[in-house]
């Protein structure tokens, strides 16, 4: 299969593709695999923040559909984002820095309100 922007420029047979050989990454019915966004700093940070919102009970878990609160995991996710910010502070552009600051503010506020 040729490289495409949707595959992140990697052929489907690439060993670093999202799903291991022999494992379906799409619908179990053999349908087309969902397209994943390119792995960027922004998508990584948004993924962590989304997990934090699920752990805070702000949004339903995408797999179970249930809304549950797990403050231990939420605190861990917030701490991960904080550590990441400190470790890479000088390597962020202005937009990435604003995004990370905003996500940390929102998650911390929601965490405090849940305690």
C-alpha positions in Angstrom: 0.0 0.0 0.0 1.4 3.5 -0.8 2.3 6.1 1.7 -0.5 8.5 2.4 -0.9 11.5 4.7 -3.5 9.5 6.6 -1.0 6.8 7.5 1.6 9.3 8.7 3.7 8.7 5.6 4.3 5.1 6.6 3.2 2.1 4.5 0.6 -0.1 6.1 3.2 -2.9 6.5 5.5 -0.6 8.5 6.6 -2.2 11.8 5.8 1.0 13.6 2.2 1.2 12.4 -0.5 1.5 15.0 -1.6 -2.2 15.1 0.6 -5.3 15.4 0.7 -7.7 12.5 -2.3 -9.9 12.4 -4.3 -7.6 14.6 -7.2 -5.6 13.3 -7.0 -2.0 14.1 -10.4 -1.1 12.7 -13.9 -2.4 13.2 -14.1 -6.1 14.1 -16.4 -6.7 11.1 -13.5 -6.2 8.8 -14.5 -2.6 7.9 -12.0 0.2 7.2 -9.6 1.0 10.1 -10.3 4.3 11.8 -7.9 7.0 10.7 -5.7 8.3 13.5 -4.3 11.8 13.7 -0.6 12.2 13.0 1.4 11.8 16.2 2.3 15.3 17.1 3.0 17.0 20.4 -0.5 18.5 20.3 -2.3 15.2 19.8 -0.2 13.6 22.6 -1.0 16.4 25.1 -4.7 16.4 24.1 -4.8 12.6 24.5 -3.5 12.9 28.1 -5.9 15.7 28.8 -8.8 13.7 27.5 -7.8 10.8 29.8 -7.7 13.3 32.7 -11.3 14.5 31.9 -12.5 10.8 31.8 -10.7 10.2 35.2 -12.3 13.3 36.7 -15.7 12.0 35.6 -16.3 15.0 33.3 -16.9 12.9 30.2 -17.9 9.2 29.8 -15.2 6.6 29.3 -15.2 6.0 25.5 -15.0 2.2 25.9 -17.5 1.6 28.6 -19.8 4.6 28.2 -19.8 5.0 32.0 -18.9 8.2 33.8 -16.7 7.4 36.8 -14.3 9.5 39.0 -10.8 8.2 39.8 -9.0 11.1 41.5 -5.8 9.0 42.0 -5.5 8.5 38.3 -6.6 12.1 37.5 -3.9 13.5 39.8 -1.3 11.2 38.1 -2.3 12.5 34.7 -2.1 16.1 35.8 1.3 15.4 37.3 2.4 13.8 34.0 1.4 16.9 32.1 3.2 19.1 34.7 6.4 17.1 34.5 6.2 17.1 30.7 5.9 20.9 30.7 8.9 21.3 33.0 11.1 18.9 31.0 10.4 20.5 27.7 9.7 24.1 28.6 12.3 25.6 26.2 11.3 23.4 23.3 7.7 24.5 22.9 6.5 27.1 20.4 4.0 29.7 21.7 0.9 27.8 20.6 2.0 24.5 22.2 2.9 26.4 25.4 -0.5 28.1 25.5 -2.2 24.7 24.9 -0.4 22.9 27.7 -0.9 25.8 30.1 -4.6 25.9 29.3 -5.1 22.2 29.6 -3.2 22.1 32.9 -5.3 25.0 34.3 -8.6 23.3 33.3 -7.6 19.9 34.7 -6.3 21.3 38.0 -9.5 23.4 38.5 -11.7 20.4 37.8 -9.6 18.3 40.1 -9.9 20.8 43.0 -13.6 21.0 42.5 -13.9 17.2 42.7 -12.0 16.9 46.0 
